[in-house]
Amino acid sequence: MFSSSVADAPQIREPLHAPVAHLIRGGVVEGIHYGSVVVLDTDGKVAFQLGDIEAAFYPRSALKPVQAVAMVRAGLPLDGELLSLTAASHSGEERHLAGTRRILELAGLTEDDLRNVPDMPFGPAVRDAWVREGRAPSRLAQNCSGKHAAMLYTCVLNDWPLEGYLDPSHPLQQAIAEIVEDLTGQRIARVTVDGCGAPLFSVSLHGLARAAARITTAAAGTPEAQVADAMRSHPEMASGAGRDVAALMAAVPGLLAKDGFEGVQVAALPDGRAVAVKIADGANRARVPVAAAALAWAGVDPDLLVEFQGEELLGGGRAVGCVRPVRSLEPVVVSACA
């Protein structure tokens, strides 16, 4: 299904994005979201593409399942909720904080060993509660703390130094980079720093979709299957209560899905069908309906995707429009917007 060879790095250029969603108000296109979309079929071939799926881009947190696979390959013994948390962009709920503390305890470490950026919880309701209670930003509350705790645990298990674990030259990050290239099937184009402080690897949108498909089609018991099973069994540990990515995994049987900042979404089914989306302006309001339309294009029953058709546009307190994927993305209509 997938080649074992690793192709050259994608080209670093201005992406040739295309319109992927329209803001429709009162039957008139009021605005346009640009971006790129790729749909892979069961044999890994491109079944549909829109925009630029081969230019180098940053997957942001959509790459976390791949990072988690790399850590399991390196000996990380977590499973279930804690492994799901390893691949999480969590909301900062108490279960997320408790899970991160547990990973640190297993490593014989504390929150003081984390080197992610202190932040308030990502979930709006949780963040508002923290503000009311006068709680300060913390490394534990930051949405990537589960990944960072697992990175430290992986270092402890391999006798790698804890100091500098976020440096791209550190053995941990070198091991992760190797798996990124393995699963995406291409060399990394560039390495920079993600918002949490960890290295961020640039690949293509096509490569991201290929990695997700490689994870969901892997044989039972492999690190890839372990990560996929953990995230699908505990979607709210990989995100949070009320989050669209958790709802998407709950709605579509067998689906693995992960979002990322700046309008990135990847999702894959156990048979290898996969989609990846990048919204050029980073808008979440376009990410969700475009991803749902791409999944419908891939053959997912549109009835399972109705709740992801996009937010309504209001006028005078009533619905007067919506965000609708472009027509070429909707072989079967998902959006209720005219």
Salt bridges, closest charged atoms under 4 A:
GLU30 OE1 - ARG25 NE 2.80
ASP52 OD1 - ARG13 NH2 2.74
GLU54 OE2 - HIS206 ND1 2.80
GLU81 OE2 - HIS234 ND1 3.88
GLU93 OE1 - ARG95 NE 2.66
GLU94 OE2 - ARG135 NH1 3.62
GLU105 OE1 - ARG102 NH1 3.60
GLU133 OE1 - ARG135 NH1 3.57
GLU181 OE1 - ARG187 NH1 3.14
ASP182 OD2 - ARG73 NH1 2.95
ASP182 OD1 - ARG214 NH2 3.42
ASP194 OD1 - ARG60 NE 2.80
GLU224 OE2 - ARG73 NH2 2.43
ASP229 OD1 - ARG232 NH2 2.97
GLU236 OE1 - ARG95 NH2 2.85
ASP244 OD2 - ARG287 NH2 2.90
ASP259 OD2 - ARG243 NH2 3.73
ASP259 OD1 - LYS258 NZ 3.05
ASP271 OD2 - ARG273 NE 2.82
ASP281 OD2 - HIS33 ND1 2.81
GLU330 OE1 - ARG324 NH2 2.71
